[in-house]
Amino acid sequence: MLGWIYEILMMFPAFGYRKVYEVLKDIIDTTKKQIRRIMFQYKLRAIFGKIRTTISEAEHRKYPYLLRGKKIEYPNQVWATDITYIKIGGQTVYLCAILDLYSRKVLSWRLSINMETSFCVSALEEALAKYGTPAIFNSDQGSQFTSREFIDILENKGIRISMDGKGRALDNVFVERFWRSVKYEDIKYRHYLTMDDLRKGLGRYIADYNSFRPHQSLDYKTPDDFYYKPFSAALSEEKIAA
């Protein structure tokens, strides 16, 4: 178990024992008390001061968190987004992705060398163009997602806006789990050195993640299986009715 804890803290140095537990509980049989005991025994503590991907601006509008206690039952009911950072060749680049929470499908993603709003807006526009309109869109309170440019797109589509509580990373836990997967299963082993290599590599990984990687939480089916199956069933029912 110690090895697993080390791996999580290498990816998320600011995690305390509670967040380490949230990540590991779907992987191994453990408890919060076990995680806390091991981290105390080996003097493993959260390291603060890492690169901030969530930068809030006071003048930007904030919205309430709408997902607490909500049952997610179909595709396009809730989409969620976040930003993480990746180190390549001594440079820090930023990855934004948009996920459908029912299926865990990655709907779109973008890389950027800075934290400007434009790459997040581009990811949102692609997801909307390809997959339609969600009922709810969830994000954190970062300046990219509270910007007028980003919010206007959602409001003009009639999408309800949900935002995580300040300092509550686990409100967006499904996107956090995707970050864990992409970093642990791909980036850690590929050693990308250039932006072009990273973009090509992520393209391959995300395509496989959607179409071939089984998920325990999806009864070992893929995100594509879960995303498209309800639409296929509805189409079949329409044909029968006709």
Secondary structure by P-SEA (a helix, b strand, c coil): caaaaaaaaaacccccaaaaaaaacccccccaaaaaaaaaaabbbbbccccccbbbbccbbbbcccccccccccccccccccccccccccbbbbbbbbbcccccccccccccccccaaaaaaaaaaaaaccccccbbbbccccccccaaaaaaaaaabbbbbbccccccccaaaaaaaaaaaaaacccccccccaaaaaaaaaaaaaaaaccbbbcccccccaaaaacaaaaaaaaaaaaac
